[in-house]
Every structure is written in structure tokens, then in C-alpha cells.
Amino acid sequence: MLSRGALRAHLLAARLAGPVATSRERSLRSYRLFAARDPRATLGLDPERGWSERDLIRLMADRCGVSGDPAHVSGQDVIDPERTLSGLDAFAGRLAAVAERCGSVLFGTGHPHRLLGFYASLADALSAAGCLVLTPAQGRCVDITTRFGVRTHTIDYVRGVAMVREPGACEPGSATGVHTHSPLPVRAALEGVAESGDPLPELVVGDHGWVCGAGQLGFETIGLADTDDPALFVGEAEGYVSVVVPLDDAVRSDYYQPLTRYVLNRACLSQ
């Protein structure tokens, strides 16, 4: 069992929290884009209220622990490890609730290189607990706008976790996928569930557009988000997203393993 204190020390040592690699400049750019309702920052969320850049700075200071000073415009962002720990506790609570009723769950990530192992271990544990881990729309094509133009991607699953990859880039089932913020993959996946006759997910777990896209459609969602992902925290503030865990979402994949153990223990699920 990993204690809260030990995990806090790990968060700081691995720079998952505390001073993180995400720059203040990058975060502020995301806040400006979100305030302008740019889809690159809204990630499929359609907020109910208008959010100015200053509103978002205040929100992110409250939810993540970043500086709330608008005059602070450079340097590295900071995430309060206590907020990360509290988020992980709430995250584990939602997993425990769905496991108790053997519900259906959909996992998806826009960070397959970093977060696949974290989600896959949770999917394995929920499946062992009797939950239905959904894998809809396998191989379905999705056209996603990238900085290189519109590119066709396909939905694939590795150990029950959805991701997108460029067709022909690698063998299906391999762990190499594409980094994306788009909500289009989760929309396609949810359409696939409806077409298959399987029960709709009682919980969607992931990041980026997987969380915001599903939350906007009324599904319960929980996820991870960095300081430059204000959409998830706005979604949480407006009730579209149940839980967001603030942390750096792009460190080495093995640095998330202690978080996996902590969450599974808190949710009373076996690894």
C-alpha cells in the first residue's frame, strides 16, 4: 500500500505536481484560446457561461494551484500536490462506485505514449471486478483537423483503452497512437456503442476530448488534466465533468505507476 505521504513525495520528485514542465506561457495561450471559444482549447465542451482569460486564471488557481496573478506571464507552472491527491481520492471513489454495481466503462486517451499504462491497469482491474469495459467502433475512421490539415485516423484499443492512430502507421493493438485533443473519437465511439446494442457507458475515463466530448453529451466523466487544459476544469465547474485530477500529463509513462497503485487501493480494486 502506498501512503498518501509517499505518493505526495513521488508527485514532487517526478514533477507530476509542484513545479511542472508546462510553461506559464503555454497555459496562458490555452486560456486565451478557450476564452475565444477556439475548438483547439474547448475540446468538445460548449460552456454555459462566458469565460474570460482572467476568469480562467482564477479557476485554474483554485483547481490546480497555479499562480492567480495575471501579471505572472512567464516561467514554469505549479500544481499543488494536495489538489492532485484530493483529485485522485475522488477519482478512485468514482471507480469504486461503478465497480460496486458492475457497470459499463469506456476508457480513452489522447496521450497514449504517456498514459496508456495508467488507464489500462484501471481497465484490467474493473474488468476483473465484473465491469463491462467497452471497446466500440474498433477500426472506425475519424477525420481530425491537425496543424498539417485534416487527417484520417482510426480508433483502436489496447488493453481496453481507446486511442487513435494514423492508418498503416503500425500494427493494430500496438501501444503507439497519436496525441490528440479532439472530441471526435469519443463521439464516434459512443455512436458505436449505440449501434452495437451494448449498454451505454456509465462512466467515461480519460483525458482531453474523451472527457469533454463525453461530458458535453451527458455522460459521467472523470479524467486527468494539465495546467494548459482549462476545458476539463471548466467542465468540472459547470457540472459536465465529475472529477478532474490536476497533474502533468506528459512525464515518463512509468512515473504514473505509483498513482495506479494508489487509486486501485483507494478504490478497493486489485491490480
C-alpha positions as CSV (number, residue, x, y, z in Angstrom):
1,M,0.0,0.0,0.0
2,L,1.3,3.4,-1.0
3,S,0.7,6.0,1.7
4,R,-0.6,9.5,0.9
5,G,2.7,11.0,2.1
6,A,4.8,8.7,0.0
7,L,2.7,9.5,-3.1
8,R,3.0,13.2,-2.4
9,A,6.8,12.8,-2.3
10,H,6.6,10.9,-5.6
11,L,4.5,13.6,-7.3
12,L,7.0,16.2,-6.4
13,A,10.1,14.1,-7.3
14,A,8.6,13.1,-10.7
15,R,7.4,16.6,-11.3
16,L,3.8,15.4,-11.7
17,A,3.0,18.2,-9.3
18,G,4.9,21.1,-7.8
19,P,6.9,22.9,-10.4
20,V,5.9,21.2,-13.7
21,A,7.3,21.2,-17.2
22,T,4.3,23.1,-18.6
23,S,5.2,26.7,-19.1
24,R,3.1,29.7,-17.9
25,E,3.2,31.0,-21.5
26,R,1.7,27.8,-22.8
27,S,-1.1,27.8,-20.2
28,L,-2.0,31.4,-20.8
29,R,-2.2,30.8,-24.5
30,S,-4.7,28.0,-23.8
31,Y,-6.7,30.3,-21.6
32,R,-6.9,32.9,-24.4
33,L,-7.9,30.3,-26.9
34,F,-10.6,28.9,-24.6
35,A,-11.9,32.4,-23.9
36,A,-12.3,32.9,-27.6
37,R,-14.1,29.5,-27.9
38,D,-11.4,28.1,-30.1
39,P,-12.1,24.4,-30.6
40,R,-8.4,23.6,-30.1
41,A,-8.9,24.6,-26.4
42,T,-12.6,23.8,-25.8
43,L,-12.1,20.1,-26.6
44,G,-15.7,19.5,-27.4
45,L,-17.1,21.4,-24.4
46,D,-19.7,24.1,-25.0
47,P,-19.6,26.2,-21.8
48,E,-22.8,27.7,-20.5
49,R,-21.2,31.0,-19.5
50,G,-18.6,33.2,-21.0
51,W,-15.1,32.7,-19.6
52,S,-12.6,35.5,-19.8
53,E,-8.8,34.9,-19.6
54,R,-8.9,36.3,-16.0
55,D,-11.8,34.1,-15.1
56,L,-9.8,31.1,-16.2
57,I,-6.7,32.2,-14.3
58,R,-8.8,32.4,-11.2
59,L,-10.4,29.0,-11.9
60,M,-7.1,27.3,-12.5
61,A,-5.6,28.9,-9.4
62,D,-8.4,27.4,-7.4
63,R,-8.5,23.9,-9.1
64,C,-4.7,23.4,-9.7
65,G,-2.8,25.8,-7.6
66,V,-1.2,27.8,-10.4
67,S,-0.5,31.5,-9.8
68,G,-3.6,33.6,-9.8
69,D,-1.7,36.7,-10.7
70,P,-2.5,37.8,-14.3
71,A,0.8,39.7,-14.3
72,H,2.7,36.4,-13.9
73,V,3.3,35.6,-17.6
74,S,6.4,33.5,-17.8
75,G,8.2,30.6,-16.1
76,Q,7.0,27.2,-15.1
77,D,3.5,26.5,-13.9
78,V,3.0,25.0,-10.4
79,I,0.4,22.4,-9.4
80,D,-0.4,22.0,-5.7
81,P,0.2,18.3,-4.8
82,E,-2.6,18.4,-2.2
83,R,-5.0,19.2,-5.0
84,T,-3.7,16.3,-7.0
85,L,-4.1,13.9,-4.1
86,S,-7.6,15.1,-3.4
87,G,-8.4,14.6,-7.1
88,L,-7.0,11.1,-7.1
89,D,-9.1,10.3,-4.0
90,A,-12.3,11.5,-5.7
91,F,-11.2,9.7,-9.0
92,A,-10.9,6.4,-7.0
93,G,-14.3,7.0,-5.4
94,R,-16.0,7.1,-8.8
95,L,-14.2,3.9,-9.9
96,A,-15.3,2.2,-6.7
97,A,-18.9,3.2,-7.3
98,V,-19.0,1.8,-10.8
99,A,-17.2,-1.3,-9.7
100,E,-19.8,-1.9,-6.9
101,R,-22.6,-2.0,-9.4
102,C,-20.5,-3.9,-12.1
103,G,-21.3,-1.0,-14.5
104,S,-20.1,-0.4,-18.1
105,V,-17.0,1.8,-18.6
106,L,-15.3,3.4,-21.6
107,F,-11.6,4.4,-21.5
108,G,-9.9,6.7,-24.0
109,T,-6.8,8.8,-24.1
110,G,-5.2,11.5,-26.3
111,H,-1.9,10.8,-24.6
112,P,-1.3,7.1,-25.5
113,H,2.5,7.4,-25.2
114,R,2.3,8.6,-21.6
115,L,-1.0,7.5,-20.0
116,L,-1.9,4.2,-21.7
117,G,-0.5,2.1,-18.9
118,F,-2.3,4.1,-16.2
119,Y,-5.7,3.6,-17.8
120,A,-5.0,0.0,-19.0
121,S,-4.3,-1.1,-15.4
122,L,-7.6,0.5,-14.2
123,A,-9.5,-1.2,-17.1
124,D,-8.0,-4.5,-16.2
125,A,-9.0,-4.1,-12.5
126,L,-12.6,-3.0,-13.4
127,S,-12.9,-5.9,-15.8
128,A,-11.8,-8.3,-13.1
129,A,-14.3,-6.8,-10.7
130,G,-17.1,-7.6,-13.2
131,C,-17.5,-4.3,-15.1
132,L,-18.0,-4.3,-18.8
133,V,-15.1,-2.4,-20.4
134,L,-16.4,-1.2,-23.7
135,T,-14.4,-1.3,-27.0
136,P,-16.8,0.1,-29.6
137,A,-16.1,1.3,-33.1
138,Q,-12.9,-0.6,-33.4
139,G,-11.2,0.4,-36.7
140,R,-13.7,3.2,-37.4
141,C,-12.2,6.2,-39.4
142,V,-12.3,9.7,-37.9
143,D,-11.2,12.8,-39.8
144,I,-9.4,15.1,-37.3
145,T,-8.1,18.6,-38.0
146,T,-4.4,18.8,-37.2
147,R,-1.8,21.5,-37.8
148,F,-1.0,19.7,-41.0
149,G,-4.6,19.8,-42.2
150,V,-7.4,17.2,-41.9
151,R,-6.0,13.7,-41.4
152,T,-7.9,10.5,-41.3
153,H,-7.3,8.4,-38.1
154,T,-8.7,5.1,-36.9
155,I,-9.9,4.1,-33.5
156,D,-8.0,1.3,-31.9
157,Y,-7.9,-0.3,-28.4
158,V,-5.0,-1.6,-26.4
159,R,-6.0,-3.5,-23.2
160,G,-9.4,-1.9,-23.3
161,V,-8.2,1.7,-23.8
162,A,-9.2,3.6,-26.9
163,M,-6.8,5.8,-28.9
164,V,-6.4,6.9,-32.4
165,R,-3.7,6.2,-34.9
166,E,-3.0,7.0,-38.5
167,P,-3.9,4.1,-40.8
168,G,-1.0,1.9,-41.6
169,A,1.3,3.6,-39.1
170,C,1.7,0.4,-37.1
171,E,0.1,-2.9,-36.3
172,P,-3.4,-2.7,-34.6
173,G,-3.1,-3.4,-30.9
174,S,0.3,-1.9,-30.6
175,A,0.9,0.8,-28.0
176,T,1.8,3.6,-30.5
177,G,-1.0,6.1,-31.0
178,V,-1.5,9.7,-31.9
179,H,-1.6,12.6,-29.5
180,T,-4.9,14.4,-29.9
181,H,-7.2,16.8,-28.2
182,S,-10.2,16.1,-30.5
183,P,-13.6,15.1,-29.2
184,L,-14.5,13.4,-32.5
185,P,-13.1,10.0,-31.4
186,V,-15.3,9.7,-28.3
187,R,-18.3,10.8,-30.3
188,A,-17.6,8.0,-32.9
189,A,-17.0,5.5,-30.1
190,L,-20.3,6.4,-28.4
191,E,-22.1,6.1,-31.7
192,G,-20.5,2.7,-32.0
193,V,-21.9,1.6,-28.6
194,A,-25.4,2.6,-29.6
195,E,-25.1,0.7,-32.9
196,S,-23.7,-2.4,-31.1
197,G,-26.6,-2.8,-28.6
198,D,-24.2,-2.9,-25.7
199,P,-25.2,-0.8,-22.7
200,L,-24.0,2.9,-22.8
201,P,-21.1,3.7,-20.6
202,E,-22.0,4.6,-17.0
203,L,-18.6,6.2,-16.7
204,V,-16.1,7.5,-19.3
205,V,-12.4,7.7,-18.1
206,G,-9.7,9.6,-19.9
207,D,-8.3,13.0,-20.9
208,H,-8.7,15.8,-23.4
209,G,-11.6,15.4,-25.8
210,W,-12.5,12.0,-24.5
211,V,-13.6,13.6,-21.2
212,C,-15.0,16.9,-22.5
213,G,-16.7,15.3,-25.6
214,A,-18.5,12.7,-23.5
215,G,-19.3,15.1,-20.7
216,Q,-20.9,17.5,-23.1
217,L,-23.2,14.6,-24.2
218,G,-24.3,14.0,-20.7
219,F,-22.1,11.0,-19.7
220,E,-20.4,10.9,-16.3
221,T,-16.7,11.5,-16.9
222,I,-13.5,11.6,-14.9
223,G,-10.1,12.4,-16.1
224,L,-6.6,13.8,-15.8
225,A,-5.6,17.3,-17.0
226,D,-2.5,19.6,-17.1
227,T,-2.5,23.3,-16.4
228,D,-2.9,24.1,-20.1
229,D,-6.1,22.1,-20.3
230,P,-8.7,24.5,-18.9
231,A,-11.6,22.9,-20.7
232,L,-11.7,19.9,-18.2
233,F,-11.7,22.2,-15.2
234,V,-14.4,24.4,-16.7
235,G,-16.4,21.2,-17.4
236,E,-16.0,20.3,-13.7
237,A,-17.0,23.8,-12.6
238,E,-20.1,23.7,-14.8
239,G,-21.1,20.1,-13.9
240,Y,-20.2,18.4,-17.2
241,V,-17.2,16.5,-15.7
242,S,-17.4,14.8,-12.3
243,V,-13.7,14.7,-11.3
244,V,-10.5,16.2,-12.8
245,V,-7.1,15.3,-11.4
246,P,-4.6,18.2,-11.9
247,L,-1.1,16.8,-12.9
248,D,1.5,17.0,-15.6
249,D,0.1,14.6,-18.2
250,A,3.3,14.3,-20.3
251,V,6.0,12.8,-18.0
252,R,7.5,9.4,-18.4
253,S,4.9,6.6,-18.5
254,D,6.4,4.7,-15.6
255,Y,6.1,7.7,-13.3
256,Y,2.3,7.1,-13.3
257,Q,2.6,3.6,-11.9
258,P,2.5,4.7,-8.2
259,L,-0.6,6.7,-9.0
260,T,-2.2,3.5,-10.4
261,R,-1.4,1.6,-7.2
262,Y,-2.7,4.4,-5.0
263,V,-6.0,4.7,-7.0
264,L,-6.6,0.9,-7.1
265,N,-6.0,0.7,-3.3
266,R,-8.3,3.6,-2.6
267,A,-11.0,2.1,-4.8
268,C,-10.6,-1.4,-3.2
269,L,-9.7,-2.9,-6.5
270,S,-6.9,-5.4,-7.1
271,Q,-4.0,-4.7,-9.5
